[in-house]
Amino acid sequence: MRERALGIVLALTIAASASAQELRATGYAETDQIGYFETRGDAGDVGHWGRNELLTQIDGVASFGRPLRLFGSIELRADFADHNRDRVFVEEAYADFRYKALDLRVGRQIVAWGKTDVVNPTDNLSPRDFTDPLESDDERLAVWGVRPRLQLGDVLWEGAVVPVFTSSVLPFESPRWSPPFPPQIQNPFNPGQSIALSYEVLPTREPATTLGNMQYAAKVSGSARGWDLSASYFHGWEDVPHTSRELEIGGPGMGTVRITPENLKKQAVGGDFATVLGSFTMRGEAAYVDPDPLNGPNHVQ
């Protein structure tokens, strides 16, 4: 379904660009040269682990006056040290419709809420790619959705409806970034013996694309006496999956641990602020989170 929707958006973008009043393309290219102290262990191979990659991003805009604007962003990555990381990735592809104080964005888009760095308790609509923490890009992942914005004087109201869920990506398949698994454990049925373990990571159980599983959020923001303030509400799914483990004894002294990631429900109410104090900027953000019981109790972050 996602691939079909993406194809429709790209086809409409190409067809409509012929009659656009303004066409603009921008982009950048950068290289990452990263080396690790750990040496390669492959037979006949020498040197250290690392990567040598070229990143290119191209953004295209087609404007049709004030009512309509189309935007698309494509990222190309070539890793000359590890070609398994090569990719051509459509980062965003959406249409903006504007009418008076209303702005409506439809399509594949990044919805980033919150004002603080690193940890954003109110940024619940932006899944991330955690497979490589050293990636120089922000690595937010876009979601398919509808985002209306309404400016009423100094107050901005924002909404978001996300019918197709997108999960964050964890580094299960990366020996460098995933936690080390114990090679053996004590046999639960015979404590005097140990069993060797193998591990199997199953596909993530994501919520089905149904009306009951849609995510939605709302945010109100404004300024008062030099303070930028906002309050928001989120109802949907945790983008970082919870993991369950199941041990299967397959034979004498052998066992298999099956790891199943699963996205669970979540609600959150939060807010943020920002202000200038002399030559300093102060920002803060917090949320009250109501997760699925498997992800822990209610808490303030």
N, C-alpha and C positions, 0 to 999 in steps of 0.2 A: 504493500500500500504506500509506503514512504517513497519508494523508487518511482511509482506511478505518479504520485503527486508532484515529486520533484521534476519529472519529465514534462508534466503539464505546465508548471511554472516556467521552466526554461523555454518551452515552445512558445508560450504566450509572450515572453520577453523578447525573443528573436523576431516574432511576427510584428509586435507592436513597435519595435525600435525603428522601423522604416518610416513611420509617421511622427516620430518624436520631434519636439521643438528643440531639444538640447540633448546631445550625447556626450558623455564624458567618461574617460577611463583613467584611473590612477593605479599605482602599485609600487611595490618595493621588492628588493631582493637582499638577502643576508646569508651569511655562512656561519655555521657553528663548527668549531674545531675543539673537540673534547677528548682528553685522554685519561685513562684510569691507571692507577699504580698496579693493578692486578694484571699478571701476564696471561696470555692465552694458554689453555691447556690442551689444545688440539694437537694430535700427532703431526709432526712435520711443520707446524706453524710457529712463527716466532713473533715477538713484539708484544704490545700491550693492547688490552681492550680499549675501544674508544669509538668515536664516530666522526665522520667528515661529511657534513650535509649542506645542501643548498636549499634555502627556503625562498619561495616566490609567492607573493599574493597580488592578485589583480582584482580591482573593484571597478564595476561598471554602473553608470547611472543613465537612465533615459527619462527625461522630464517632458511632461505634456501640459505645460502651464501649471497653475496652482492645483487643479483637482487631482492630478495623478502623477506619481513618480515611481519608476521601477528601479530596483537595486539588486545587484548580484555580486557575490564575492567568491573567488575560487583560489584555493591554496594548492600549490604544487611543492612537493618535497622529494628531493633525491638524496639518498644517503649512500655515499660511495663506499662506506665501510660495511654497511648492512643493508642490502637491497630489500630485505623484508620490511623495512620502514618506508619504502617509497610509496607515495600516494598522490592521487589527484582528488581533492576534497572540496565539495561545494559548501562553503562556510555559511553563507546566507543567500536567500533568494526570496524577496518579498515585494509587495506593492503597497505604496502609501496613498491613501485617499484623504483629501483635505476639503472640509466644508465649514467655513466660518471658524468657530472656535473648536471644532471637532477634527481630530486626526485619527485615522483608522489604519492600522498596519496589519496586513494579512500575508501569511507565508512562513517560510523558514527564517527564524530570527533569533538573535541573542537578546534576552530580557535580563538585564543586570540591575538589581536594586541594591540599595545600601550605600553607605559613605565611607566605611572603614576599609582598611587594607588587610589582606591575608584571610581574616575570619569575618564573614558577613552573615550574622544570624538571620537577617531578613531577605537574603538573596537565595530564595528557595526555588526559583524557576530556571537556574543556570546549572545544568549538569557540567561536569568537567572530565577531561581525559587525564587520568592520573598515572598512565603507563610510564611516563618519564618525568620526574620532578625537575630535571634540569632543562626541560624544553623552554626555550627563550620566549615563546609566545604565551599568551594568557591561558590558552587551551580550554576556554569555555566552549561548550557545544551548543549549537542552535537547536531550537525546538519548533515544531509546527504549531502555529497558533494564531490567535486574533488578539490584537492589543489596541483597544480604544484609549484615546487621551482627550480630555476636555478641559480647556483653560477657562476658568471663570474668575476674572479679575486677577488677584494675586494667588488664587488657589488652583492647583492642578490636580485633577482626578485622573487616575490611571486604572485600567482594568486589564486582565489577561485571562484568556480561555485557551487551554492547551488540550486538544482532544486526543493527540497521539503522544504517548509517553516516551521519553528518551532518558536512559539511565546513564549515570557516570560510569566510566570505564576504569576498572581496577587492574593493577599489574600482576594478575595471577600467573601469567605465562612468562614473566620476566624474572629470571633468577637473580638479577641485581636488585630489584626493588620490591619483590614480594618477600614476606617474612619467611625465614627458613623453617621447614617442616622437620620434625624429628624423624630420623630414619628407622627407629624402632620404639616400641613401647612394651610395657608389661602386659602379658596376656590377661585380660579381665576374667577369663574362665579358669586360668591356671597361673596364679600369681608367681609361681616359681620359675616360669618360663618367659622369654621375650619373643616377640614376633616382629619380623621385618615388615615395613609399611611401604606401600606405593600409594600415590595420590591421583585422584581424578576430579578435575574441576568441570562440573556440568554447566550447561548454558543457563544464563540468568533468567529467573522467572519474573518476567515483567508483566504488569497489568495489561489485560486485553484492551483493545481499542473499542470501548463501549461508552454509551452515554453516562452510565453510572460510574465509570472510572475517569471521567474528565477531570482535569485540574483547573482550578480557577483561583484568582487572587485579585485584590483591590488595594489601591494605595492613594492616600491624600497627602499632598505636600504643599508647603507655602513658606513665606518669610514674614517675620515679625521682629522689629527692632534689632536688626542685624543678625538674627538667628534663622537658619534654614532648618525647618522641622518637617517630619513626615511620620505617618502612621500607616501600617499595612496589615493585611490579613491574607493567609494562604491556606488552601484546602486541597490536598492532593496526595502525592507519594514521595517518599524519601528517595532522592536520586542516588545516594550511596547505598548499595544493597547490603542487607543483613545476610550473614552466611551461616548455614546450618551444616553440621557434619554427621556423617553416618559411617560406622565401622562395620565392614563385612569380613569375616574370617573365611579365607578362601582355601586354606589347606594347612598342613602342619608348619607352624612357624611363619605363616604368611598372612597378611591382611591388606585390605584396600580401604582407604578413607575417601569417601565421596563428599565433595564440597559443593553445596548448592547455594549460589547467591540468589536472593529474592528481595525485591523492592516492596516495602511495607507502607501502610498509610501514615499520614502525618498532617497535623494542623499547627499553625503558628500565628501568633499575634505579636507585632513588634513595632519598633520605631527607630528613628535616627535623628541626629542633629549635627549641625556644623556652624561654627562662628569664628570670627577673627578677634584675637586678643593681642593688640599691639602688632608686633611683627610675626606673631605665631597664629597658626590655624589649629583649632581644637575640633575634633570629630568624635562622635560616640554612636553606638548602635547596640540594641539589645532586643531579645525576643523571648516570649514565653512559648515553649514548644510542648505539644501534646502528641507524642509518638505512639506507634503501636507498642503494646507491652513487651514484645520481643526485643524492641530496641531500647528498653529502659523506661524509667518513670518520667512523669512530667517534670520539666525543669526550666530554669531561666538560663539563657546563654548570653 
